[in-house]
Amino acid sequence: QVQLVESGGGLVQAGGSLRLSCSASGLTFSSYTMGWFRQAPGKEREFVAVINWSAGQAYYEDSVKGRFTISRDNANNTVYLQMNSLKPEDTAVYYCASASRFYGVTYYRANRYDYWGQGTQVTVSS
């Protein structure tokens, strides 16, 4: 079965950095679009970033542009989210997700993704 396992979360001060990893198994990773979403307490899950199968396309939510970078290593079935200049408002549980195709302009919709990880907590203190 498909498994997505996130790691790398933790507590960091504002302005600091974290690198999240998501290791995938049970799917042909190199064929899948991979995304990162986050959910803060009391809020809906929101899109953060997406990368297509070849890493030729990547898109970001406006508030993280210039601070976060999504990348992937198809040889090791892993997608990353490098987060720099972290802010307290970045505090959330971060989830990786996979989609069997790249859904063009609707890549930000959670219902486009087939499989989800269990999430990793990121806490940014002020």
C-alpha positions, -999 to 999 in steps of 0.1 A, spaced: 0 0 0 10 36 -5 28 52 24 40 88 28 60 95 59 70 131 68 99 140 90 119 171 99 94 191 118 102 207 152 104 239 172 124 268 157 127 305 164 113 331 140 138 337 112 151 301 114 150 273 90 137 237 88 138 211 61 109 187 58 112 154 41 85 130 28 95 95 20 72 76 -3 67 39 -9 41 17 -26 38 40 -57 58 48 -88 71 79 -72 88 94 -103 53 95 -120 35 114 -93 30 150 -86 39 158 -50 25 185 -28 29 200 7 -1 213 26 -4 227 62 -31 230 88 -30 254 117 -52 249 148 -88 260 140 -80 265 103 -86 246 72 -59 227 54 -41 250 29 -19 245 0 18 253 4 37 240 -26 36 215 -54 62 199 -78 55 179 -108 71 145 -116 101 159 -134 106 189 -111 102 211 -141 72 228 -126 68 241 -90 43 264 -75 39 281 -42 13 297 -20 19 334 -21 28 338 16 57 313 12 71 325 -21 108 333 -18 111 316 16 102 280 9 116 257 -18 101 223 -28 124 197 -44 124 160 -51 148 131 -54 132 105 -76 160 81 -71 152 80 -34 115 85 -35 116 116 -14 102 151 -17 116 180 4 104 213 16 131 237 26 117 265 48 137 296 55 129 329 72 102 311 92 75 332 108 51 324 137 23 322 112 40 292 96 32 272 126 11 242 115 10 205 109 26 200 75 14 172 53 28 158 20 5 144 -6 7 127 -39 -14 130 -71 -14 108 -101 -12 138 -124 -5 175 -124 -39 192 -124 -28 225 -140 -44 255 -124 -62 234 -97 -30 220 -82 -38 238 -49 -70 219 -42 -66 191 -16 -91 169 -34 -67 166 -63 -44 145 -42 -48 107 -37 -26 99 -8 -15 118 24 11 114 50 4 116 88 19 151 91 47 166 110 44 195 134 62 228 128 62 254 155 78 288 151 83 308 182 84 346 182 
